[in-house]
Amino acid sequence: MEKIPSSEITPEAVYLNRRSFMKVMGAAALGALLAACQSKSPLKTLDPQPSDPTPQPGETLGLKDELGDPLTSFEAVTTYNNFYEFSMDKEAVSRLSKDFQTSPWSVTVGGLVNKPRTFAIEDLLKIEQEERIYRMRCVEGWSMVIPWLGFPIRKLLELVEPLSSARYVRFETLLDEQAMPGQRSGWFAWPYVEGLRLDEAMHDLAILSTGLYGKQLLPQNGAPLRLVVPWKYGFKSIKSIVKIDLVEEMPTSLWMEAAPNEYGFYANVNPQVPHPRWSQATERRIGELGRRETLMFNGYASEVESLYTGMDLQANF
């Protein structure tokens, strides 16, 4: 049976909810702000239609990714969250973040670019919103299958025109201890910082997400804008982004600084490279019993392995 590219699978929950989602996107583009991470085929563009029913939280509707894996339930995706800016307790994040204000919101894009610019969130929602079902593998050994909404990072970077000297992209999260109580912790050097090589960021699988399951991102999932890089461990997918800079030197991420013996810059999913305290050969898919084998590059090797030709993937974790 021929493998269907992930870019060609539209989750029914997204399909049923496209129409109401596009109404919200259009309203945002007109100035009505919200109230409160190259594939073989092009990403699908959301198509505005008359109103549709909204799927019930927790439904997966029998849908699967291109490997035949069913979606993780909406309920699990929105209640089991790593977001240390709020809490180190995954099941507390949704409660602690429920009043987090994501409007107004702006993202400054600068550094080594010809046209530095600050984008309001409604500017980013004007960029064609696309959909993709991706697997998300946490470095802790658990995983999900999530239907994201968003746009390739390259579309944003092309607007600011990177200089030839730019080699990396540095991302930064909001710093606000009042709104994000986890940032009062002295365990980490806030704000959260992450980075990608420029060619990684320009790859069409790497997206900036504005929603999931046909809905706008909730605070616990990184609203209003987060990175999604499906072939890397989940901690690379920085949330609630406020700043993006093109730089010449490799950025030092929060985890590289906090645990340099555990976390490297690349953080590609690699079952052959164990964490210092546990194996990465298998994973626990949320909602399933038992464990399953972890795939190289999280199953996206055919699309991204060329980015690392000639590199020692044991040394460049």
N, C-alpha and C positions, 0 to 999 in steps of 0.2 A: 504493500500500500504506500503510495507516495506521501511523503511528509508535507503537510500544509504549512507554509511560512506563517510565523506568528502575526505578521502584518496583515494577513488575509482573514483572520478570525475576528468576527465582531461578537462580543458577548451579548446575549439576548437582553440582559439587564441594561446594557448600554443602549441597545437598539430600541427597546421599549421606552427608554427615558431620553433619547436623543432630542426629541422635540421640545420638551420642557427645558432641557439643558441649554439648547440653542437660544431659546427665548431669553434666558438669564444672561447668556453671553452677549446677545445683542443689546440688551438693556445696559449691561456694563459698558459696552463700547460707546453708548450714547451718554454715559456719565452717571448712570444710576448705580452707585457702588453697592457692593454686597453688604448685607445687613450685619453683620457681626463685626523620569532619573527616562554603515549603510546596509540596510536590509536588502534582500533580493527583490522585494516588491515594495512599492511605495506605501506609506502609511495611509490608511483610509481617512477621509475627511468627513466630519459630521455633516449630515444633511438635514436642514430644517424642514419640519413637517408640522401638521396640526397636532394638537395635544394628545398625549399618550398616557396610559396608566403607569404608575410608579411601582417598581418591584418591591416586594416586602423585604426588609432587612433579614439577612440570614439565608435568603434563597440563592442557590447557585444555578437552578433551572437546567441542570444536566449539561452545562457547557464545559468545554475542555480547551486546553492550550494545544499547540501544534504537536506536542508529544503525547497527547491523549490524557493529560492530567486535568481533573476538574478544578474549577475555580474554588478558592477559599471563600467561605461565607462572608457576606458584608459585615455581619455581626462580629466575627473574629477579626477581620481586617481593621475594624474601627474600635476594638476594645482590648486588643493585645498589641501594645505599641512600645517600642523603644524610642523615647524622646527625653533624654536626660535633662534637658532644660526645664522640664516640669517635674520629673521624678525618675528614680531608678527602678521603681515598681511598675512593671508593664501594665498591670491592671488598674493602676491609679491614674495613669496619664489622661485618659479620656475625661475623668471627673475633674482633675486639676486644671485642665486646659479649656473647659467648656465655655468660659467667659473671655477667652483670649480674643482680642480685637484684631481682625485682619483687614480692616478698612477704616481710614485710608491706609494704603500701603504703596511703597515705591521701592524700586530696585535700581541701584546705581551701577552702571557698567562702564568701566574705564581701564586705566593702566595703559598698556602698549597698544593703543587703538588710534585710528584717525579721527573717529567721531564719537568721543565719550558722550554718554547720555544718561539721564535718569528717566526710567520708565515707571509710570503709574501702573498699578495692577490692571486697570482697564485697557491700557496700551498693550499689555502682554496678551490680554484676552482677545485682542483684535487679530493676533497672529492665528492663522488657521489651526483650529483645535483638531487633533487627530487622536486615534485610539489604538491601543496595543495591549494584548494580554501578555504579561511578563511573569516569569518566576522570580521570586525574591528569596535569596538565601542569606540568612543571618550567620555571622561568624560564630555565634553561639551554638549552631548546629540545628536550627529549626528553619522552616521555609513556608512560603505561601505562594499561591498563584493569584495574581491581582489584575483586573482590567483597568488600566490607567487611561487618563485623558491628558493631553498636553501637546507639546510641539518639540521637534528636534532642537537641541541647543544651537546647532549651526545656524538656524534661522535667526536667532537673536544675535549671535556673533557676527553674522554677515552684515547686520544693520550698523554695527560700530566699526567695521573694517579693521581687523587685527593687523598690526605691523609685522613685517618680516622677522623682527627680533623676538616676537612673542612665541614662547615655547610651551607655556603652561597656562591653565585657567584656575584661578583661586576663587573659591566661594566662601561667603561669610554669612552666618545667621544673625538675626536680631539679638542685640544685647540689651536686656531689660529685666533686671532682677525682680521688679515689682510684678510684672506680667508673667515672668517665667521663674517661679520660685526655686527651681533646681539650680539656677545659676548662682544662688547664694552659697552653694557648696564650694569648698576650697579644693576639691579633688581634681578639678580640671582648670585649664587656662582658658577661660571664656573670652570672647565668643567662640562658638564652634566654627572651625575652619576646615575645609576640605579642598582637594585639588585633583585635576586631571591633566594629563598631557594634552596638548592642543589637538593632536590627531585623534585621541580618544573622544574628546568633547565634540569633535566635528563628525564623528561616526553617527550614522542615522539611527542606531539603536539607542543612543544616549539622548534622553529627553528631559525637559523641564515639565513637571506635571502640575496641572491646575485642578485635577479631579480624579475620581475613581468611581467605578460602578455607576457611571452615568450621572454622578452628582459632583458638585464642587468639593474640593478637599475640606475635610473637617480639621480643626486645630490639631488634634492628636496625630493626624497623618501628615502634618507639615504645611498646613495652609499658610498663605494662599499659593505658595510656590515652592516646590521641592525638586531636587535632582533625582533622577532614576537611571541607574546604570546597571542593567540586569546581569551582566557577566561578572560583576564585582560583588563583594560582600555588602550587606545592607548598610553598614555604618558609613560607607562612602556616599550614600544618598542623603546629603545634607538637607535639612528642612528649614522652612520659614526664612528663605534667603532674602537678604537686603542689599548685598554687595557682590559684584562679580568683577574681578580684575584679570586682565591679560598680563602675564609676567614672564620674565626671562628665566628666573631660577625656580627650581622645584619648591612649591610651598610646603611648609611644615604643618601637617594637619593636627587637629586636637589629639587624636589617638596616637599619632607618631610621637608627640611630646609627652603624653600621659603614660604610655606603655611602649617605649621604643624597642623592647625585646620581644614584643608580641605583634605589633601592627606596623606594616610597611606602607609605602606610598601607594603601591599598585593594588593590593588587596583583591587580586583576581581570585575567583572561586577556583580552588585547586585541591582536589581530594588527595593528591600525593604529598601535599605539604601540611603536616599536622600543626595545630595550634600548640604552643608549649604545654598546655594543660589538658588537651583532648584531641582526639582524631577528627579529621575533617572528611573521612572517607564515606561517612553516611550522614543522613539528616532525618529529622522528624518533621514530616509535613503536618502542619496544623490541621486538625480535623480527622487525621488518620491514626490508626493503631500501628505500632511497630515503626521500623525505620526503612529508609530506602537509600540506595547508593547515590552519592553526589556525583554529578557530571562535570567534566572539565569545562571551565568557563560557564558553569551553570547550564550547560546544554547549548550554548551559543558559539561553540568553537568554530564551526564552519564559517561564521560571519565575522569573528573578531580575532582569530588566532594570528592572522597576517600582521596585526598591529605589533606583535611581539616576536617576529622572526629574528632569530639569532640571539635572543635574550635567554639567560638562565632563569627559568621561572622558579627554581628552588631558591635562588639568591634574591631575586627581585619579587619578594612576596608583597 
